Amino acid sequence: MKSITLATSENKLAIWQTNHIKELLKSHYPQLDIYTKIIRSQYMTNNDFDLNDEIPEIYYNLEMEEQLFNNDIQIAIHNTKHLSNKITSGLMIAGYSKRDYSENVFVSFHGEKIDDDLDKFTVGITNFKDLVLMKKYYPHIKIVILTGDLKSLIFKVKNLKLNGIILDKINVNRLNASKIPTEDLKISKFMPSAGQGATAMITLNHRFDIIELLQPILDKEAYDTVTAERAFINKLNINNNYPVGVFAKYQDNKKLSITGFVASADGKLFIKENLTKPLRSNSDAIGKKLANVFLKNDKFNKIIDSYN
């Protein structure tokens, strides 16, 4: 193999992740010609939402799939948080690079903290999950729903004179925004979305040469944790656009601990559970076992009904 082409969407974080994967591959295969391609698509994640709207499905780049099947590209790079639950037949997730910055941060330009009990405190959020968590843990705080890329979000925070905004840490740290003042939010409170902070590499399931090529840059911990998280939401038959969060981590390098929550759209119904199993167990099975705990809870059906 003399050359390969990596492709991703026009999302700025996805582009950063693609360039990072290129650098990792180049360090192992200096003679390999590696090209990158940005594929625009109308089938991108719908981040515009309202409590009265039907919760949208997550779509990912269908044009990218077509180019994989046509061998115009060999690897599709995805921000895993925005990846559809089900992978199209004939394709597979070859693995994930080392996972970074799964948590959320509170960005404030005036030194406030999320737990400051200030009058007229106003915070921006960008997704349903964080909206529900704010309503649960900080019901007295005014919430403003914002959409856009990182640059436009920061502009809106300043222009609207908000006290701050909740963002994915990976967006802030990877997109040349390291000077932005941030406060790390506890994962126990602001649980991330499934796969948050992970970069997925998708290829044809019969391209064993590509799968072998990727082996030196794949990370087992990322694979185990993300696989468990995705199995959890897949078993529940929901996606990351719902008020759902899940986070898996190694415990003493011998066990996998996974915690998840699901909430109603208004935040009044809330389930949070944890499960810890030996790492010798299949991580996909561990995620499904946690989901089964939710499915057996009578409150879960009431939560699902609240979406409709």
C-alpha positions as CSV (number, residue, x, y, z in Angstrom):
1,M,0.0,0.0,0.0
2,K,1.5,3.3,-1.1
3,S,-1.2,5.7,-0.2
4,I,-4.4,6.1,1.7
5,T,-7.0,8.9,2.0
6,L,-8.6,9.9,5.3
7,A,-11.9,11.7,5.2
8,T,-14.1,13.6,7.7
9,S,-16.9,16.2,7.9
10,E,-16.4,19.9,7.9
11,N,-16.8,20.0,11.7
12,K,-13.7,21.8,13.0
13,L,-13.0,19.2,15.8
14,A,-13.4,16.4,13.3
15,I,-10.8,18.1,11.1
16,W,-8.4,18.4,14.0
17,Q,-9.0,14.8,14.8
18,T,-8.3,13.7,11.2
19,N,-5.0,15.7,11.1
20,H,-4.0,14.1,14.4
21,I,-4.7,10.6,13.0
22,K,-2.6,11.5,10.0
23,E,0.3,12.5,12.2
24,L,0.0,9.3,14.2
25,L,0.0,7.1,11.1
26,K,2.9,9.1,9.6
27,S,5.0,8.5,12.7
28,H,4.6,4.7,12.1
29,Y,4.6,4.7,8.3
30,P,6.9,7.6,7.1
31,Q,6.9,6.3,3.5
32,L,3.1,6.2,3.3
33,D,1.4,9.0,1.4
34,I,-1.5,10.1,3.5
35,Y,-4.1,12.4,2.0
36,T,-7.1,14.0,3.8
37,K,-10.5,15.0,2.4
38,I,-13.3,17.1,3.9
39,I,-16.7,15.9,2.7
40,R,-19.6,18.2,3.1
41,S,-23.0,16.8,3.8
42,Q,-26.5,17.9,4.6
43,Y,-26.8,14.9,6.9
44,M,-25.1,16.4,9.9
45,T,-26.2,16.3,13.6
46,N,-29.1,18.5,14.3
47,N,-28.1,20.7,17.2
48,D,-31.1,23.1,17.0
49,F,-33.6,22.0,19.6
50,D,-36.5,23.2,21.8
51,L,-38.3,21.5,24.6
52,N,-41.4,21.3,22.5
53,D,-39.7,19.9,19.5
54,E,-39.5,16.2,18.6
55,I,-36.1,15.0,19.6
56,P,-34.1,14.6,16.4
57,E,-32.2,11.6,15.2
58,I,-28.4,11.8,14.8
59,Y,-27.3,11.6,11.2
60,Y,-23.8,11.3,10.0
61,N,-22.2,11.8,6.6
62,L,-23.8,9.5,4.1
63,E,-21.6,10.8,1.3
64,M,-18.6,9.6,3.3
65,E,-20.0,6.1,3.4
66,E,-20.5,6.1,-0.4
67,Q,-16.9,7.1,-0.9
68,L,-15.8,4.3,1.4
69,F,-17.7,1.8,-0.6
70,N,-16.3,3.3,-3.9
71,N,-12.8,3.2,-2.4
72,D,-12.4,6.9,-3.0
73,I,-11.4,7.0,0.6
74,Q,-10.1,4.3,2.9
75,I,-10.8,5.6,6.4
76,A,-13.6,7.8,7.7
77,I,-12.7,9.8,10.8
78,H,-15.6,10.6,13.2
79,N,-16.1,12.5,16.4
80,T,-17.7,9.5,18.1
81,K,-20.2,11.6,20.1
82,H,-21.9,12.5,16.8
83,L,-21.7,9.0,15.3
84,S,-25.0,7.1,14.7
85,N,-25.7,4.2,17.0
86,K,-25.8,1.7,14.2
87,I,-23.0,1.3,11.6
88,T,-24.1,0.6,8.0
89,S,-23.7,-3.0,6.9
90,G,-20.4,-3.6,5.2
91,L,-18.6,-1.0,7.4
92,M,-17.0,-1.3,10.8
93,I,-15.4,0.8,13.5
94,A,-11.8,-0.4,13.3
95,G,-11.1,1.2,16.6
96,Y,-10.3,4.5,18.5
97,S,-7.2,6.5,19.1
98,K,-6.3,7.4,22.7
99,R,-9.3,9.2,24.3
100,D,-8.8,12.7,25.6
101,Y,-11.0,15.2,27.5
102,S,-14.3,13.4,27.9
103,E,-15.6,15.8,30.5
104,N,-17.4,19.1,30.2
105,V,-16.1,22.5,31.3
106,F,-17.7,25.8,32.4
107,V,-16.3,28.7,30.5
108,S,-16.6,32.1,32.2
109,F,-14.8,35.3,31.4
110,H,-15.6,37.0,34.8
111,G,-14.2,34.4,37.2
112,E,-17.5,32.9,38.2
113,K,-17.9,29.2,39.1
114,I,-20.9,27.1,38.3
115,D,-21.6,26.6,42.0
116,D,-21.5,30.4,42.8
117,D,-24.9,31.4,44.2
118,L,-25.3,34.6,42.3
119,D,-28.4,36.7,41.6
120,K,-29.5,36.7,38.0
121,F,-26.9,34.0,37.1
122,T,-27.3,33.1,33.4
123,V,-25.6,30.2,31.7
124,G,-25.5,29.1,28.1
125,I,-25.9,25.4,27.1
126,T,-25.7,23.7,23.7
127,N,-27.6,20.4,24.0
128,F,-30.6,18.7,25.6
129,K,-28.5,16.7,28.1
130,D,-26.9,19.7,29.7
131,L,-30.2,21.5,29.7
132,V,-31.8,18.7,31.8
133,L,-28.7,18.5,34.1
134,M,-28.9,22.3,34.8
135,K,-32.6,22.0,35.6
136,K,-31.9,19.2,38.0
137,Y,-28.8,20.6,39.8
138,Y,-29.2,24.3,39.4
139,P,-33.0,25.1,39.0
140,H,-32.5,28.7,40.1
141,I,-30.1,29.5,37.2
142,K,-31.5,31.0,34.0
143,I,-30.6,29.0,30.9
144,V,-30.0,30.2,27.4
145,I,-29.9,27.8,24.5
146,L,-27.0,28.5,22.1
147,T,-26.0,26.9,18.8
148,G,-22.9,27.3,16.5
149,D,-19.2,26.5,16.4
150,L,-16.8,27.3,19.2
151,K,-15.9,30.8,17.9
152,S,-19.6,31.9,17.5
153,L,-20.5,30.5,20.9
154,I,-17.8,32.4,22.7
155,F,-18.9,35.6,20.8
156,K,-22.5,35.0,21.9
157,V,-21.5,34.5,25.5
158,K,-19.7,37.9,25.5
159,N,-22.3,39.7,23.4
160,L,-25.2,38.5,25.5
161,K,-23.2,39.1,28.7
162,L,-23.8,35.6,30.0
163,N,-22.0,34.4,33.2
164,G,-20.7,31.5,31.3
165,I,-21.4,28.5,29.1
166,I,-21.0,24.7,29.4
167,L,-18.9,23.1,26.6
168,D,-17.2,19.9,25.8
169,K,-13.6,20.1,27.1
170,I,-12.2,18.6,24.0
171,N,-13.6,21.4,21.8
172,V,-12.0,24.0,24.0
173,N,-8.7,22.3,24.3
174,R,-8.3,21.1,20.7
175,L,-9.4,24.1,18.8
176,N,-6.7,26.7,19.8
177,A,-8.7,28.0,22.6
178,S,-6.4,27.1,25.5
179,K,-6.4,30.7,26.8
180,I,-10.2,30.6,27.4
181,P,-10.7,30.4,31.2
182,T,-12.4,27.1,32.1
183,E,-13.6,25.1,35.2
184,D,-13.7,21.3,34.9
185,L,-17.1,20.0,35.7
186,K,-17.4,16.8,37.7
187,I,-18.4,13.8,35.6
188,S,-20.5,12.6,38.4
189,K,-22.8,15.6,37.9
190,F,-22.3,16.6,34.2
191,M,-22.0,13.2,32.7
192,P,-20.7,13.2,29.1
193,S,-22.4,11.8,26.0
194,A,-21.5,8.3,24.8
195,G,-18.2,8.4,23.1
196,Q,-17.4,12.0,24.0
197,G,-13.7,12.8,23.6
198,A,-13.1,9.8,21.4
199,T,-12.1,9.6,17.7
200,A,-13.6,6.7,15.7
201,M,-12.0,5.2,12.5
202,I,-14.4,3.5,10.2
203,T,-13.5,1.4,7.2
204,L,-14.9,-1.5,5.1
205,N,-15.2,-4.6,7.2
206,H,-13.2,-6.7,4.6
207,R,-10.3,-4.2,4.4
208,F,-8.0,-6.3,6.6
209,D,-5.0,-4.4,5.2
210,I,-6.4,-1.1,6.6
211,I,-7.4,-2.7,9.9
212,E,-3.8,-4.0,10.2
213,L,-2.4,-0.6,9.2
214,L,-4.3,1.1,12.1
215,Q,-3.3,-1.3,14.8
216,P,-0.3,0.7,16.1
217,I,-2.4,3.8,16.8
218,L,-5.5,2.1,18.3
219,D,-6.1,2.3,22.1
220,K,-7.6,-0.7,24.0
221,E,-8.9,1.4,26.9
222,A,-10.7,3.7,24.5
223,Y,-12.2,0.7,22.7
224,D,-13.5,-0.9,25.9
225,T,-15.0,2.3,27.4
226,V,-16.6,3.6,24.2
227,T,-17.9,0.2,23.2
228,A,-19.6,-0.1,26.6
229,E,-21.1,3.4,26.3
230,R,-22.4,2.9,22.8
231,A,-23.8,-0.5,23.8
232,F,-25.7,1.2,26.6
233,I,-27.5,3.8,24.5
234,N,-28.0,1.3,21.6
235,K,-29.7,-1.2,23.9
236,L,-32.0,1.6,25.3
237,N,-32.8,2.5,21.6
238,I,-32.0,6.2,22.2
239,N,-29.1,8.4,21.0
240,N,-26.9,11.3,22.2
241,N,-29.6,13.9,21.3
242,Y,-31.7,12.7,24.2
243,P,-31.2,13.7,27.8
244,V,-28.8,10.8,28.3
245,G,-25.3,10.5,29.6
246,V,-22.9,7.6,30.1
247,F,-19.2,7.3,31.1
248,A,-17.1,4.2,31.4
249,K,-13.6,3.9,32.9
250,Y,-11.0,1.4,33.9
251,Q,-11.0,0.6,37.6
252,D,-7.6,-0.7,38.9
253,N,-6.9,-2.0,35.4
254,K,-9.0,-5.1,36.4
255,K,-12.6,-3.8,36.1
256,L,-14.7,-1.6,33.9
257,S,-17.0,0.8,35.8
258,I,-19.9,2.4,33.8
259,T,-22.4,4.9,35.0
260,G,-25.3,6.2,33.0
261,F,-28.4,8.4,33.4
262,V,-31.6,9.0,31.5
263,A,-34.0,11.8,32.1
264,S,-37.4,13.0,30.9
265,A,-37.4,16.1,28.6
266,D,-38.5,18.3,31.5
267,G,-36.0,16.8,33.9
268,K,-38.6,15.7,36.5
269,L,-38.0,12.0,35.9
270,F,-34.3,10.9,36.4
271,I,-32.6,7.5,36.6
272,K,-28.9,7.1,37.4
273,E,-27.2,3.8,37.9
274,N,-23.7,2.3,38.0
275,L,-22.3,-1.1,37.2
276,T,-18.8,-2.5,37.7
277,K,-17.6,-5.8,36.1
278,P,-14.3,-7.5,35.6
279,L,-12.4,-6.5,32.4
280,R,-12.5,-10.1,31.3
281,S,-16.1,-9.5,30.5
282,N,-17.0,-8.2,27.0
283,S,-17.3,-4.5,27.2
284,D,-20.3,-4.5,24.8
285,A,-22.0,-6.9,27.2
286,I,-21.3,-4.7,30.2
287,G,-22.9,-1.7,28.5
288,K,-26.0,-3.8,27.7
289,K,-26.2,-5.1,31.3
290,L,-26.3,-1.5,32.6
291,A,-29.0,-0.8,30.1
292,N,-31.0,-3.8,31.3
293,V,-31.0,-2.2,34.8
294,F,-32.8,0.8,33.3
295,L,-35.2,-1.3,31.2
296,K,-36.3,-3.1,34.3
297,N,-37.1,0.2,36.1
298,D,-40.8,1.2,35.7
299,K,-39.7,4.9,35.6
300,F,-37.8,4.3,32.4
301,N,-41.0,3.7,30.3
302,K,-42.5,6.9,31.8
303,I,-39.3,8.7,30.6
304,I,-39.6,7.3,27.1
305,D,-43.3,8.3,27.0
306,S,-42.3,11.9,28.0
307,Y,-40.4,12.2,24.7
308,N,-43.5,11.6,22.6
